[in-house]
Amino acid sequence: DARVTQTPRHKVTEMGQEVTMRCQPILGHNTVFWYRQTMMQGLELLAYFRNRAPLDDSGMPKDRFSAEMPDATLATLKIQPSEPRDSAVYFCASGLRPWTATNEKLFFGSGTQLSVL
Amino acid sequence: DAKTTQPPSMDCAEGRAANLPCNHSTISGNEYVYWYRQIHSQGPQYIIHGLKNNETNEMASLIITEDRKSSTLILPHATLRDTAVYYCIVSVEAAGNKLTFGGGTRVLVKP
């Protein structure tokens, strides 16, 4: 089965360090979303791309977070410098537009669990 | 996007139908109702979606009231593996499927 692949699955780092999370969307998908999940805030949309172009990153702290799609098979989310409050699970999801009755859904990866000490 | 209201938790007996309600009284005419679920430690998984008509697939059925202000997700024969958090979301397709997740309903299927 096609799936969204995220690496690493787990990351422990110290405050101030740079963290890079990677996502490989399903081949052929042209929309990519980054979500963050914490116990307190639940699932929050950070940013999303369509055809590799960023469409909305209003949910992302601009001073330390950056999201890019170097090519159609790779999306990255970078935090620099990381802070303890960034500890969360980060999910990537991909989808296909234009939507049809059969592809109107997002596929989520297994997430990157980030712990910033 | 319209806001949804779901009960925070519910229990269900294994083998029985699970009926998960969702209120979306401010839904717009062009907004779809989506259901996703999240099993512990996994990413959310699509279940079903609909606009006006009731829908059924291999996972579940979706019943949308005629005024579209509420819906019910039905898991016909709940199994232990259906224990998860279920999210009801309304979204306009044209928005690029930006899904805003609320708190969801934590469903515990008991033997």
Contacts between the chains, C-beta under 8 A, distances in Angstrom:
chain1	res1	chain2	res2	distance
A	4	B	43	7.6
A	31	B	96	6.3
A	31	B	97	7.0
A	33	B	98	7.6
A	33	B	99	8.0
A	35	B	101	7.8
A	42	B	101	6.0
A	42	B	102	7.2
A	42	B	103	6.1
A	42	B	104	7.9
A	43	B	44	7.2
A	43	B	87	7.9
A	43	B	101	3.8
A	44	B	101	8.0
A	45	B	98	6.0
A	45	B	99	7.4
A	45	B	100	6.9
A	48	B	96	6.6
A	48	B	98	6.5
A	50	B	96	6.2
A	55	B	96	6.3
A	56	B	96	7.9
A	56	B	98	7.0
A	91	B	43	5.0
A	91	B	44	7.4
A	93	B	43	7.2
A	93	B	44	7.7
A	95	B	97	5.8
A	97	B	96	6.8
A	97	B	97	7.6
A	99	B	93	5.4
A	99	B	97	7.1
A	104	B	32	7.7
A	104	B	49	6.1
A	104	B	93	6.9
A	104	B	97	7.6
A	105	B	46	3.9
A	105	B	49	7.3
A	106	B	44	7.8
A	106	B	46	6.5
A	106	B	97	6.2
A	106	B	99	6.7
A	107	B	46	7.4
A	108	B	43	3.1
A	108	B	44	5.0
A	108	B	45	7.0
A	109	B	43	5.4
A	110	B	42	6.2
A	110	B	43	5.6
A	111	B	42	7.8
A	111	B	43	5.6
